[in-house]
Amino acid sequence: METILQITAATRELYIKFLNDISLEDLGKIPTGFNNNIWWNIAHVAVTQQLLVYGLSGLEPHMSKSFIDTYRKGTAPVNAPTLEDIGLLKAALKELIVRTKEDYHKGLFSSYTPYLTSAGVTLNNVSDAMAFNLVHEGIHIGSIIALKKALKG
């Protein structure tokens, strides 16, 4: 689990780099042929990790219900991000993984509701969830790279 948490932290740094390097305008643009934007992809991965790890463990996620409802699976971009939104998400991307590691070491994830992902993989415990989460975050890095290319024309 330590390796998974370390890789997740490194992946989150890449998401933070995207938020730092891409203009506010481009973060919120939906290019032709796409159904979401870079901002949505980054917010979505933060929400998904919380739902897979905390939600399915019977614990409260460390994000607001409104944020979760806006960026969970099956949603689409509603509003363009503000500078304040970006600052909050950058902090959350780091803090949520630190908190997950702390909570894991405290043994808080002792129960877990098995979950069949849309990829056909059943998650049976928090270790499965964090491993699958890396795959999910990798998919969205690919989506962001495609969105960046589309925005450049």
N, C-alpha and C positions, 0 to 999 in steps of 0.2 A: 504494500500500500504506500510506503514511503516514496518509492519511485514514481508511482502514479500521481501522487500529490506534487512531487517536484516537477514532473512533466506538465501537469496542469498549471502550476505557477508560471512556468516558462511560456506556455501557450497564452496565458492571460497577459503576460508582458507584450506579446505580439499584438493582441487586441488593443492594449493601451497605446502601442506605437501607431496602430491604424488611427485611433482617436486623436492622437497628437499630430499626425502627419497629413491627414485628409481634412480639407476645408469643411467648415460647418455646413456650407451649402451642399457640397458633394456628399456628405454623410447622409443627408436627407433626400437626395435625388433618387428616383426610381428610373433607371434607363429603359428604353424601349426593349421589350422582350422579357423583362424581369417583373416579378410581382412583389419585390421588397427592396430595401435599400441597405446600405452598410450599417447604419445605425441600428436598424431592426435586427440584423443578424447578430450584432454584438450584444444588444440587450437580451435577445432571445437565448443566447448560450448561458448567460448569467442566470436567467430565470430557470432554464431547463435543469441546470446543475442543482439548483435549490429544490426543485420538485422531485427529481430522481433520488436525491440523497436524503433530504429532510422530509419532504412530503410523504414519500413511500416508507419512511422509517417511523411515521406517525408523529413527527416533530414539526413545529412551526418553522416555515422558511424565514430567513432573515432578510426579507424584502416585503414591501407593502403588497397587499392583495391587489390593489389597483395596478401596480407595476406588473405583477405577475399576470393579471388578466389581460393586460395590453400586449405582452410579448410572449405568451405561452404558445405552444404548438397549436396551429390552426388559425393564428391571427395574422394580420397584415398591418403594415405601417398606417398610423392614423395621423400623427403630427410629426413635423420636423423637430429635431432636437434643438435645445437651447444650449448656450455655453454652460449654464448651471447643470443641466441634465448630463452633459458630458463629464463635468467634474465629479458629479455624484457617481456616475457609472464607473469612471476610472478608479475611484476609491473602492467601490464595491467589488470590482473585479479582483483586486488584491485581497481585501479584507475577508471576502467570503471564503476564499481558499484557506487563509490562515485560520479562520474560525472552524472550517470543516476539519482541518488537521487537529486542532485542539479538541474538538468535540469527539473525533474518532479516538484519540488517545484517552479521553475521559470515559470511553465505552458507551456513549450515548446512542449509538446506532445498533442496539442489541436486538431490536425487532425490525422486520422488513416485510412489506407486502409484495410478493412476487409480481412482476410486471412484464408483459410481452411487448417489446418495442415494435415500432413499425418496420424495423429491419428483420423481424422474426426471431429476435434474440430474447430469451427470458432472463430477466435480472432477478436473482434470488436473494441478494444481500447487498450491503453498501459497497463492498469491494467490487462486485459485478457492476454496480451503478457507476462508480467512479471510473472503471475501465471503459465502460460503454460511453461515458461522458467524454472521454478523450477522443473517441471515434467521432462523436457528434460535433465536438468543437473543431476537429480537423475538417469535417465536411463544410462547416461554416467558414473556415479560413479559405477554403477553395471557392466558396460562393463570393466572399469579399474580393478575392483576387479577380474573379470574373467581372464583378461589378466595377472594380477600379478600371479594368481594361475597357469596359463598355463606356464608362464615363469619359475616358480619354478620346473615344471615337475611333 
